[in-house]
Amino acid sequence: MKAEEFDAKFDNDEDMTGALLLSRARRPLQDQRRVNVDFPEWMIHSLDREARRLGVTRQSVIKIWLAERLEQAAANHKNVM
């Protein structure tokens, strides 16, 4: 399918999933790397308590909190410049 045809079908709200190679799809900047971090025991207990409260895993809590903090730091950095 040519790009013009693809664009026209997309613009007409047609289902385009058949024209995509979803097995090769990637989300930008979402590649995973494993990182090992040692935390004090009290911090693990606090993380687990928060994870139970939210109904998610400890790893999810850590990822969410780190992402929020990094976004905040980036926003603060932009405001300084």
VORO-848272 format. One record per residue: y, z, x of N, C-alpha, C, O in turn; residue in three letters; residue number from 1. Coordinates in steps of 0.05 Angstrom, whole numbers, always signed. Last residue first. Layout:
<rs>
+---------+--------+--------+----------+--------+---------+---------+--------+--------+---------+--------+--------+------+------+
! n.north !   n.up ! n.east ! ca.north !  ca.up ! ca.east ! c.north !   c.up ! c.east ! o.north !   o.up ! o.east ! resn ! resi !
+---------+--------+--------+----------+--------+---------+---------+--------+--------+---------+--------+--------+------+------+
!       Y !      Z !      X !        Y !      Z !       X !       Y !      Z !      X !       Y !      Z !      X !  ALA !  NUM !
...
+---------+--------+--------+----------+--------+---------+---------+--------+--------+---------+--------+--------+------+------+
</rs>
This chain:
<rs>
+---------+--------+--------+----------+--------+---------+---------+--------+--------+---------+--------+--------+------+------+
! n.north !   n.up ! n.east ! ca.north !  ca.up ! ca.east ! c.north !   c.up ! c.east ! o.north !   o.up ! o.east ! resn ! resi !
+---------+--------+--------+----------+--------+---------+---------+--------+--------+---------+--------+--------+------+------+
!    +563 !   +660 !   +325 !     +572 !   +636 !    +339 !    +595 !   +623 !   +324 !    +605 !   +603 !   +333 !  MET !   81 !
!    +549 !   +699 !   +289 !     +563 !   +707 !    +314 !    +576 !   +683 !   +327 !    +597 !   +685 !   +339 !  VAL !   80 !
!    +519 !   +673 !   +251 !     +545 !   +685 !    +243 !    +562 !   +693 !   +267 !    +586 !   +694 !   +266 !  ASN !   79 !
!    +472 !   +660 !   +278 !     +490 !   +639 !    +269 !    +518 !   +650 !   +263 !    +538 !   +636 !   +268 !  LYS !   78 !
!    +451 !   +712 !   +285 !     +458 !   +696 !    +309 !    +478 !   +674 !   +301 !    +497 !   +668 !   +316 !  HIS !   77 !
!    +438 !   +725 !   +233 !     +459 !   +740 !    +247 !    +469 !   +725 !   +271 !    +492 !   +726 !   +278 !  ASN !   76 !
!    +397 !   +687 !   +224 !     +422 !   +686 !    +208 !    +444 !   +701 !   +222 !    +467 !   +692 !   +222 !  ALA !   75 !
!    +360 !   +706 !   +261 !     +371 !   +678 !    +264 !    +397 !   +676 !   +248 !    +416 !   +663 !   +258 !  ALA !   74 !
!    +349 !   +756 !   +240 !     +360 !   +754 !    +267 !    +373 !   +726 !   +271 !    +394 !   +724 !   +283 !  ALA !   73 !
!    +326 !   +741 !   +191 !     +350 !   +757 !    +192 !    +364 !   +755 !   +219 !    +389 !   +752 !   +220 !  GLN !   72 !
!    +280 !   +715 !   +209 !     +300 !   +700 !    +194 !    +327 !   +715 !   +194 !    +348 !   +702 !   +196 !  GLU !   71 !
!    +255 !   +759 !   +234 !     +263 !   +736 !    +250 !    +284 !   +719 !   +236 !    +303 !   +709 !   +248 !  LEU !   70 !
!    +245 !   +791 !   +190 !     +262 !   +801 !    +212 !    +272 !   +778 !   +229 !    +295 !   +778 !   +237 !  ARG !   69 !
!    +211 !   +760 !   +159 !     +236 !   +769 !    +148 !    +255 !   +777 !   +170 !    +279 !   +770 !   +170 !  GLU !   68 !
!    +168 !   +755 !   +196 !     +182 !   +731 !    +187 !    +210 !   +738 !   +176 !    +230 !   +725 !   +182 !  ALA !   67 !
!    +151 !   +808 !   +199 !     +161 !   +795 !    +222 !    +178 !   +770 !   +215 !    +199 !   +765 !   +227 !  LEU !   66 !
!    +135 !   +816 !   +145 !     +156 !   +833 !    +157 !    +168 !   +819 !   +182 !    +192 !   +819 !   +185 !  TRP !   65 !
!     +93 !   +778 !   +141 !     +116 !   +778 !    +123 !    +140 !   +792 !   +135 !    +162 !   +782 !   +136 !  ILE !   64 !
!     +57 !   +795 !   +181 !      +69 !   +768 !    +182 !     +94 !   +767 !   +165 !    +115 !   +756 !   +173 !  LYS !   63 !
!     +44 !   +847 !   +163 !      +56 !   +843 !    +190 !     +70 !   +816 !   +191 !     +93 !   +814 !   +200 !  ILE !   62 !
!     +21 !   +835 !   +114 !      +45 !   +852 !    +115 !     +59 !   +848 !   +142 !     +84 !   +845 !   +142 !  VAL !   61 !
!     -23 !   +804 !   +131 !       -2 !   +793 !    +114 !     +23 !   +809 !   +115 !     +45 !   +798 !   +116 !  SER !   60 !
!     -53 !   +842 !   +158 !      -42 !   +820 !    +173 !     -20 !   +806 !   +157 !      +0 !   +798 !   +168 !  GLN !   59 !
!     -69 !   +875 !   +116 !      -51 !   +886 !    +137 !     -38 !   +863 !   +152 !     -14 !   +864 !   +157 !  ARG !   58 !
!     -69 !   +838 !    +54 !      -81 !   +848 !     +79 !     -60 !   +860 !    +97 !     -36 !   +854 !    +95 !  THR !   57 !
!     -46 !   +863 !    -11 !      -50 !   +842 !      +9 !     -64 !   +855 !    +34 !     -69 !   +879 !    +35 !  VAL !   56 !
!     -25 !   +898 !    -48 !      -49 !   +883 !     -54 !     -54 !   +860 !    -36 !     -64 !   +839 !    -44 !  GLY !   55 !
!     +17 !   +933 !    -38 !      +24 !   +905 !     -45 !      +0 !   +888 !    -53 !      +3 !   +867 !    -65 !  LEU !   54 !
!     -12 !   +979 !    -26 !       +8 !   +980 !     -47 !     +15 !   +952 !    -57 !     +18 !   +947 !    -81 !  ARG !   53 !
!     -43 !   +961 !    +17 !      -56 !   +969 !      -8 !     -36 !   +969 !    -31 !     -43 !   +960 !    -53 !  ARG !   52 !
!      -1 !   +953 !    +54 !      -18 !   +931 !     +46 !     -32 !   +937 !    +20 !     -34 !   +920 !     +2 !  ALA !   51 !
!     +18 !  +1006 !    +60 !      +36 !   +985 !     +48 !     +19 !   +961 !    +39 !     +25 !   +950 !    +18 !  GLU !   50 !
!     -27 !  +1028 !    +84 !      -17 !  +1040 !     +59 !      +1 !  +1019 !    +45 !      -2 !  +1015 !    +21 !  ARG !   49 !
!     -30 !   +998 !   +131 !      -52 !   +997 !    +112 !     -43 !  +1007 !    +84 !     -50 !   +996 !    +64 !  ASP !   48 !
!     +18 !  +1014 !   +157 !      +13 !   +986 !    +149 !      -8 !   +983 !   +128 !      -5 !   +968 !   +109 !  LEU !   47 !
!      +6 !  +1068 !   +165 !      +29 !  +1060 !    +148 !     +26 !  +1031 !   +139 !     +32 !  +1025 !   +115 !  SER !   46 !
!     -38 !  +1064 !   +199 !      -40 !  +1078 !    +173 !     -18 !  +1070 !   +154 !     -23 !  +1065 !   +131 !  HIS !   45 !
!     -13 !  +1038 !   +242 !      -35 !  +1025 !    +228 !     -39 !  +1037 !   +200 !     -42 !  +1023 !   +181 !  ILE !   44 !
!     +22 !  +1078 !   +258 !      +33 !  +1053 !    +248 !     +12 !  +1037 !   +232 !     +18 !  +1025 !   +212 !  MET !   43 !
!     -11 !  +1117 !   +277 !       +5 !  +1123 !    +254 !     +17 !  +1098 !   +241 !     +20 !  +1096 !   +217 !  TRP !   42 !
!     -34 !  +1091 !   +322 !      -51 !  +1097 !    +299 !     -33 !  +1102 !   +274 !     -40 !  +1094 !   +252 !  GLU !   41 !
!      +6 !  +1039 !   +351 !       -3 !  +1067 !    +349 !     -17 !  +1072 !   +322 !     -12 !  +1058 !   +303 !  PRO !   40 !
!     -22 !   +974 !   +365 !       -3 !   +991 !    +350 !     -13 !  +1020 !   +352 !     -37 !  +1025 !   +354 !  PHE !   39 !
!     -26 !   +916 !   +404 !      -35 !   +944 !    +401 !     -14 !   +960 !   +387 !      +9 !   +960 !   +395 !  ASP !   38 !
!     -40 !   +850 !   +389 !      -19 !   +870 !    +391 !     -32 !   +898 !   +387 !     -47 !   +901 !   +368 !  VAL !   37 !
!     -56 !   +784 !   +403 !      -66 !   +812 !    +401 !     -44 !   +831 !   +407 !     -30 !   +829 !   +427 !  ASN !   36 !
!     -53 !   +724 !   +369 !      -38 !   +743 !    +386 !     -50 !   +771 !   +382 !     -53 !   +779 !   +359 !  VAL !   35 !
!     -69 !   +657 !   +360 !      -78 !   +684 !    +359 !     -62 !   +701 !   +379 !     -59 !   +693 !   +402 !  ARG !   34 !
!     -32 !   +609 !   +325 !      -41 !   +619 !    +351 !     -48 !   +648 !   +348 !     -34 !   +663 !   +334 !  ARG !   33 !
!     -27 !   +553 !   +281 !      -33 !   +582 !    +285 !     -41 !   +587 !   +314 !     -54 !   +570 !   +327 !  GLN !   32 !
!     +25 !   +512 !   +257 !       +1 !   +515 !    +273 !      -2 !   +545 !   +280 !     +17 !   +559 !   +285 !  ASP !   31 !
!     +71 !   +503 !   +230 !      +53 !   +521 !    +218 !     +26 !   +524 !   +234 !      +8 !   +537 !   +224 !  GLN !   30 !
!    +109 !   +463 !   +240 !     +113 !   +490 !    +251 !     +95 !   +511 !   +240 !    +101 !   +535 !   +239 !  LEU !   29 !
!     +93 !   +425 !   +182 !     +108 !   +428 !    +208 !    +112 !   +457 !   +215 !    +117 !   +474 !   +198 !  PRO !   28 !
!     +28 !   +419 !   +160 !      +54 !   +430 !    +153 !     +69 !   +435 !   +180 !     +58 !   +447 !   +198 !  ARG !   27 !
!     -11 !   +360 !   +152 !       -3 !   +383 !    +168 !     +24 !   +393 !   +158 !     +41 !   +377 !   +149 !  ARG !   26 !
!     -66 !   +321 !   +131 !      -39 !   +331 !    +125 !     -35 !   +356 !   +142 !     -53 !   +372 !   +147 !  ALA !   25 !
!    -115 !   +299 !   +132 !     -100 !   +298 !    +157 !     -72 !   +309 !   +154 !     -56 !   +308 !   +173 !  ARG !   24 !
!    -134 !   +303 !    +82 !     -150 !   +316 !    +103 !    -135 !   +317 !   +129 !    -141 !   +332 !   +147 !  SER !   23 !
!    -102 !   +270 !    +51 !      -96 !   +299 !     +51 !    -112 !   +314 !    +73 !    -103 !   +335 !    +81 !  LEU !   22 !
!     -76 !   +215 !    +54 !      -99 !   +225 !     +69 !     -95 !   +255 !    +72 !     -85 !   +265 !    +93 !  LEU !   21 !
!     -55 !   +186 !     -8 !      -50 !   +204 !     +15 !     -76 !   +212 !    +28 !     -97 !   +215 !    +15 !  LEU !   20 !
!     -64 !   +161 !    -55 !      -54 !   +144 !     -33 !     -49 !   +160 !     -7 !     -41 !   +149 !    +13 !  ALA !   19 !
!     -78 !   +199 !    -91 !      -98 !   +180 !     -83 !     -90 !   +163 !    -59 !    -107 !   +152 !    -46 !  GLY !   18 !
!     -29 !   +226 !   -101 !      -49 !   +239 !     -84 !     -71 !   +220 !    -75 !     -82 !   +223 !    -54 !  THR !   17 !
!     +11 !   +208 !   -135 !       +8 !   +194 !    -109 !     -15 !   +206 !    -92 !     -19 !   +196 !    -69 !  MET !   16 !
!     +24 !   +196 !   -200 !       +8 !   +213 !    -183 !      +2 !   +198 !   -157 !     -11 !   +177 !   -158 !  ASP !   15 !
!     +93 !   +178 !   -212 !      +64 !   +172 !    -214 !     +50 !   +191 !   -194 !     +61 !   +199 !   -174 !  GLU !   14 !
!    +149 !   +179 !   -217 !     +133 !   +204 !    -222 !    +103 !   +198 !   -226 !     +90 !   +213 !   -241 !  ASP !   13 !
!    +175 !   +137 !   -197 !     +168 !   +135 !    -226 !    +150 !   +159 !   -234 !    +137 !   +158 !   -255 !  ASN !   12 !
!    +178 !   +148 !   -143 !     +203 !   +150 !    -159 !    +197 !   +149 !   -189 !    +213 !   +160 !   -205 !  ASP !   11 !
!    +126 !   +134 !   -130 !     +135 !   +162 !    -127 !    +160 !   +166 !   -145 !    +161 !   +186 !   -160 !  PHE !   10 !
!    +128 !    +79 !   -138 !     +109 !    +95 !    -154 !    +118 !   +125 !   -153 !    +117 !   +138 !   -173 !  LYS !    9 !
!    +167 !    +66 !    -99 !     +171 !    +59 !    -127 !    +153 !    +76 !   -145 !    +163 !    +87 !   -165 !  ALA !    8 !
!    +142 !    +83 !    -51 !     +167 !    +95 !     -60 !    +172 !    +90 !    -89 !    +181 !   +108 !   -103 !  ASP !    7 !
!     +97 !    +47 !    -51 !      +93 !    +76 !     -51 !    +118 !    +90 !    -62 !    +117 !   +107 !    -79 !  PHE !    6 !
!    +125 !     -1 !    -46 !     +108 !     +4 !     -70 !    +103 !    +34 !    -73 !    +104 !    +44 !    -95 !  GLU !    5 !
!    +148 !     +5 !     +4 !     +165 !     +0 !     -20 !    +150 !     +6 !    -46 !    +161 !    +18 !    -64 !  GLU !    4 !
!    +104 !    +10 !    +38 !     +123 !    +33 !     +34 !    +140 !    +29 !     +9 !    +145 !    +49 !     -5 !  ALA !    3 !
!     +43 !    -17 !    +11 !      +68 !    -19 !     +27 !     +87 !     +4 !    +19 !     +85 !    +15 !     -2 !  LYS !    2 !
!     -23 !     +0 !    +17 !       +0 !     +0 !      +0 !     +25 !     +0 !    +18 !     +27 !    +15 !    +37 !  MET !    1 !
+---------+--------+--------+----------+--------+---------+---------+--------+--------+---------+--------+--------+------+------+
</rs>
